[in-house]
Amino acid sequence: MRFRPAVKEDLDRLLGCVVDESISWSHPERLLSFLESGNYHFDRIWLALDDQSDEILARAVWWGFPDGPKPLALDCLYVRPSVRDRVEVAAELLRRGHEAFGVVPAYHVFVSNGWRDEPKARAAIAWRWEAAGRAGLTEELERLRYAWTSAEAEVPEPSERLVFRGDDDDEAFVAAFARVAAGSLDFHTRQALTTMDPMTQARQDVSDYRLLEGDREWWRLAYDEGGDLVGVALPSANNAGPVVGYLGVVPERRGQGYADDLLGEITRFHAARGAQRIVADTDAENVPMARAFERAGYRNFAVRLVLSANPVNT
Ligand SMILES: CC(C)(COP(=O)(O)OP(=O)(O)OC[C@H]1O[C@@H](n2cnc3c(N)ncnc32)[C@H](O)[C@@H]1OP(=O)(O)O)[C@@H](O)C(=O)NCCC(=O)NCCS
């Protein structure tokens, strides 16, 4: 078996790979559109090939922003069922990719709600999970995927107690992000704060949100009537359409339902621009946020499983 990154000439054979397991994968339509948009690159797809037939026995496909210098997420991990040690082949593909990229991107797997009770989904995840762990992706996180649709849910009324304002100065958002990160129940925020100070973490978050497809002008800071900052609300978009982006309440104002005002503003903003569906994710353990989505008529439609490296080890 030989391992190498893909090249243009592999395209037909890549399109011929079929994953018929209960798990998200880089199906031909996704592959073609992401190669075209620059979210995928041939040299960010690693292959394991049969020595004799030169057929693709396994592949790992990573995703990134079109102009991003490094891949950000593993999108698809596939090994033919006939391969003897599926787990080790998959792990080796990941190790090769990590070495070539100089980073260890997280694996994002999309599964249906209740996947733990579905034997097919559990089996599809089990061997990938083991392979990911062997390649250093040892941290597990379950994120709930929510969607608001204009057909099913109301457009909320404007907040009666908050004023929303844009700000051209990124530093205003950095300062607000640093404040709302304190005491966050979000796994990645907490993980990041174990290796960097709050301002560095906030600056990195702001620059990551700038890479999303939503306009920077959409971002809002939320103030009370006395002019004190209560939180941030960042409507945004990805290549599938409008997303909630990010919202947060400063610690001293939590527990007063401000999450509803901020989420309401984001929903209203998108709805006013004609959005029919708005998508959002939150950690299963971020219960106040999950409840806010449910109160606002967002429906939990799937789960995103994220397997990542411990930042202390990378
Ligand atoms: C999630 C968040 C926006 C909730 O804001 P909020 O306005 O306080 O939400 P609610 O008022 O609806 O709070 C509901 C309950 O959860 C509690 N709660 C809210 N945030 C909490 C936190 N970070 N830690 C512990 N408990 C929290 C509240 O005290 C309240 O408890 P109670 O019912 O006993 O009074 C806020 O915690 C936050 O800014 N977190 C950091 C950023 C974040 O996680 N954003 C979401 C990313 S998708």
The ligand as an ORCA input file, in Angstrom:
! r2SCAN-3c Opt
* xyz 0 1
  C     -24.892     31.138     26.666
  C     -25.170     32.552     27.162
  C     -25.298     33.497     25.974
  C     -26.484     32.543     27.974
  O     -26.829     33.870     28.270
  P     -27.897     34.287     29.401
  O     -28.525     35.556     28.934
  O     -27.255     34.291     30.736
  O     -28.953     33.085     29.333
  P     -30.214     32.887     30.273
  O     -30.529     34.166     31.008
  O     -31.272     32.284     29.436
  O     -29.705     31.820     31.352
  C     -30.441     30.666     31.715
  C     -29.810     30.047     32.951
  O     -28.473     29.604     32.647
  C     -27.532     30.178     33.551
  N     -26.312     30.487     32.802
  C     -26.193     31.292     31.718
  N     -24.916     31.323     31.306
  C     -24.214     30.530     32.134
  C     -22.853     30.170     32.207
  N     -21.958     30.622     31.314
  N     -22.456     29.335     33.180
  C     -23.367     28.846     34.081
  N     -24.684     29.146     34.061
  C     -25.099     29.987     33.095
  C     -28.216     31.445     34.021
  O     -27.667     31.889     35.237
  C     -29.640     30.998     34.133
  O     -29.776     30.234     35.315
  P     -31.168     30.209     36.133
  O     -32.199     29.640     35.200
  O     -30.871     29.357     37.298
  O     -31.451     31.633     36.481
  C     -24.034     33.035     28.093
  O     -23.734     32.052     29.046
  C     -22.733     33.367     27.384
  O     -22.507     34.477     26.934
  N     -21.816     32.387     27.278
  C     -20.529     32.581     26.624
  C     -20.675     32.618     25.104
  C     -21.436     31.431     24.551
  O     -21.372     30.325     25.056
  N     -22.159     31.682     23.460
  C     -22.867     30.681     22.733
  C     -21.966     30.117     21.704
  S     -22.899     29.281     20.484
*
